[in-house]
């Protein structure tokens, strides 16, 4: 009873607009959708909301892994409190922490580049915090040092980094320096969001692995690589080809465009099988690859190249 009174939301309290904008700018799509669900339920006057991962997955359109990540992030940041943990047969009970009121359309819906720009934390620019894996030892003697980050990135073993889902047919050869592998918090969140948006939530982990492999192979800074990802997503939505006679996906599901997205992303980075790695340059900046990317981008804007179009026919 005390816990119930502790998390009882005040009816006159309305979530400030700047708080909603802060969430949109800083959090991933999974966190935003989970929080939007609890805010909408709180409008009914419930002090504590019971929900299972399956129910949240159906309500938000996310896979259960993304739901779990969104809940963990919301609890960590103080948006939610876990009142009573659930079990295999019963849902968990959560409560919003001191906020209630209307939910803006921006929180409840998909965000765009304008709503969700690249916003790295200040400390990333001076001393990037990341998870470090040493690849010189065997797979079983995994981690030598771990630098924890505030976003609680899910740690991926070397086996997951080098051997993602074979259905994606990715070249796993480490063309970047093999001593260490860095996992970016921001690119991980982008991988979660793009997997849902482009219709492949069941392979979220594999998609995140591919993104990090391409990031290290490209040698681009994190911010510049994120911009290339946004460009690839834009071209994917614009030029994704559907084969004649292709069946529509089940109601409520999105056609899987992630394979086509990775084809476009490799093309923009100059990492297609035809071109290979970007000239063997260890750490080229974005301006150094403008010529290659500019030519590639131009071919997309005027209609995708014949090679990319042929790959697109097998993307689904």
N, C-alpha and C positions, 0 to 999 in steps of 0.2 A: 504494500500500500504506500509505503514511503517512496519507493521508486516511482510509482504512478504519480504521486504529487510532485516529485522532483522534476519530471519531464512534462508536466502539464503545460501546454502552450497557452500564452495569454491571447485572448481573442483580439485585443486592440493592437497587438504587435504585428507589424507588416514588414516583410523583408525589404531593406533599403535597396533602391535601384542600383547603387554603386556596388552593393554586395553581389547582386546577380551578374553585373558586368564583369566583376573580378573573377567569378567562377567561370564564365564563358571564356575569358582571356587566358586563364591559367590552367584549367583542368581539361582532361581528355573527354572524349565523347561518352565513354562508358560512365565516368563519374557524373557528368551532367545529366544523363538520362536516368540514372539511378536516383539522383537527388530530385529530379523533376517528378518522378513517381511518388516519392515520399511527400513532397510538397503538395501534390494534388490530393493525396490521401488525407493529409493534415487539414485540408479545407473542410472536410466533413466533420471536424471537431474531435477526431480521435487523438488521444494523447500518445498512444503507442500503437504502432502498426505492425501486424504480423505478416510475414511474407517469406516464402521459400525461394531458393535460387531459381527453381523451375517457373514459379509464378512471376518473378521479376524478369526472367528471360522472355516469357510470353508477352509481358506488358511493355517491355522496352525494346524488343526486337534484337536483343544482344544474345550472344552465346553465354552459357553459364560461367565460363571462365572470365569473360569480360565483366559479367555482373559481379563476380567475386572481387575482381580487381577494383571495380568502381565502389563497392561497399567498403573495402579495406581503406581505400583512399579517403572516402567521405568520413569514416570514423577517425582516421589518422589526423585529418585536418579539422576535426571538431564540428563537422556538419551534422553528423549522426552519432547516436550513442547506442550501443548494444545493451538492451535491458535484460534480455534473457536469450541465451543461445538455444538454437533448435537442435533437433536430432534427425536421424534418417526418416522418421515418421512424422515429425512435427516441424513447422516453420520457426524461424527465429523471430524475436520481437525487438523492434527498433523504435527509436524516438528521435525527433528533430531536437536540436539543442537551441532553445530560446528563439526560434524563428517560425513564422507561419505567414500566411497571406497568399496573394496572387502569384502565379508563376508566369513569367514573361514568355512570349512565343520563342524568343531566342534560346531559352533554356530547354523548352520542350521539343524543339525541332533540330534539324541538322544545321550545323554551322558551316560557313564558307570561309574562304581565305580571309575575307574582310573581317568576319566575326572572330576568327581564330588564327591570328597571325603568329609568326614566329616570335615567341616571348621567352628567351632563355633566362634563367635566373642569373643575377648579377655575378655570383661567384663562379659560374661556369666559364666566363670569359677570361678569368685570371687563373683559376685553378680548377679545371674540370674534374668533377667527381664522377667516377664511373667504376664499374666492376672490372677488375683486371684478371685475365686468365693467362697463365704461361703455357704455351703449346709445345715447349721443348720436351716435356716429360710425357709419360704415357697417359692415356685417357682416364685411367683409374686413379691417378695421383693428382687430380684436377687442380685445385685452387691453392696458389701460394699466398696471395694477399687479396683482401677484399676491402674496398673502400665503400662503405655504405652511403647511399644517397637518400635524400629525404623522400623521394618518390617511391621508395621501396620496390625497386625494379626486381622482377622475378629473375632469379639467377638461372642462367642456361649453361649447361655443361658444354665442354668442348665437342662432345659427340653431337649435341644438338646444333652447335654452330656449323659443323662441317657436314653433317648428315641430316639435312632437313628432308621433308617429304619428297620421295623420289618422283612423285607424280608431277612435280613442278619442273623436273629435269634441269637442275641448276648445276653449273660448273663450280665444284667446291674446291678446286685447287687454289691454295693460298698464294695469290700473286702479290699481295701486300706483305710487308715484313712480318715473318711468322712468330716473332718473339712474344708479342702481347696482342690481345684483342680487347677493344674498348666497346662497351655497350652504352649507347646514348639513351638517356631517359626520354628526351623529346622524340627521337626517332622511334622508340618503342611505342609511345602513345600514338604517334602517327600511324604506325603499323596496325595497332588495334582499331583505330578509327577507319582507316581505309579498307580493312578487311570486312568490316560491317557494311560500309557504304557501297563497296563494289561487289557485294554478294558472296563473300567467301569467309564467313565467321568461323567455320569449323576448322580452318587451317590458319588461324591467327598466329599461332606460335611459329609455324613454318614460314609464314609471310614476314614476320619480324626478323627471322634469321636471314632470309634472303635480302631484306633491306640492309641489314648490317654488313653482310658479305659485299654487296654492291657499293656500300659507302666506303669500306676500307679499300676495295679495289680501285675506286675512282680517285682516291687521294684528296677529295674535296673537303673543305671545312664543313662542320655540321650544318651551319646556317645555309651555306650555298647548296649543299646536297638537299636540304629540306625544300628549297625553292625549286630545284629540279623535280622533286617528287610532286609538288603542286602542279607544275607544268605538265608532267606526265599524266596526272589524274585528269586535268582539264582536257587533254587530247584524247584520253581514253573515253571519257564521256561523250566527246564530240564525234570520234571516228570509229568507235567499236563496231565491228561488222558482225551481223547476224546471218548465219548461213540460211539459204532458202530451205523452207520446210522445218526449221528449228522449232521445237515445241516450246510453248510458253512455260515459264517456271510455275510451280504451285502457287496458289493464291497466298499472298503475304510474304513471298520470298522474292529476292532480287536475282537477276541473272548474274552468274559468276563472271566478272570481267577482270579479275586479278591476274590471270595468265597474260591477257593482253596488256594490262598495265605494266607488268614487268618487261614485256617485249618493248614497249615504248620507252620505259625508263632506261633500259640498256642501250637503246638506240640514241637517246639524248646524251647519255654518258660516254658514248663511243665504245661500249663494252660488248657489242654484239659479236657473235662468233666470227663474222666476216671481218670486223675491224680489230678485235682483240682488245687488250688493256690499253689505256690511254697512253700510248707512246712510251711506256715504261717510266714515266715521270713519277717520282716518289710522292710528291705533295704539290701537284699543280693547283694554282688558284683558279677561280672561276673565269677570270679574264683570259687566262692562258688557253682555255678550251673554248673560247667564244666562237672561233672559226668553225670548229667541228660541230658544236652544238647549234650554232646559228644555221649552218647548212642543213642539219637534221631537222631543226624546228621548221625551217622554211618548207621542207618537203612535206611535213605534216600539215602545215597550214594550207598548202595548195592541194592536199590529198596525199595520203600516206604512200611511202615508197612501195614498189611492187613486192619487195622481199617482206616488208612488214605486213602488207595486205595478205600475202600467202600464209604467213604465220597466224594472222587474225582468223583465217578460216578454220584453224584448229584450236582456237583459244577457248572454245566452249565444249 
